[in-house]
Amino acid sequence: MDDTTAAGVAKALAHPARLHIVRLLAAQTECRGADVFSELPLAQSTISEHLRVLKDAGLVHSRAHGTSMVYCLVPGLLDSFATELLAVARSAAGCGADARGC
């Protein structure tokens, strides 16, 4: 995963409501929009914007189902991001008492 993609995923996940949506979608195969809207104490338009950010980052896929939308998590990108983040964490040397050289 390149740095631009990783930064986009990190930015998309950096909001508590979006992280809540990702956790909600991770717990099931797919979720109707009405169910997502009922899970968060936010306006439907605000949740729709959060879903758009997640879709733009490639984390969420949506499809029409009748007159409503169905959302699902795209696990491949999330897996790649987690792998990249874990690699950084495992390679981090950390800072000693004198962090001026970091």
Number of C-alpha atoms within 10 A of each C-alpha: 11 8 9 9 14 19 14 16 20 15 14 22 20 11 12 10 17 20 15 15 23 20 12 17 19 15 11 10 9 15 18 17 19 12 12 19 17 12 12 14 10 12 11 15 10 14 21 15 13 19 24 18 19 24 18 14 19 19 21 21 16 18 11 11 11 7 5 10 13 17 22 21 25 18 13 11 18 18 11 13 19 13 13 16 14 12 11 11 11 9 9 9 9 8 10 9 5 7 8 7 6 8
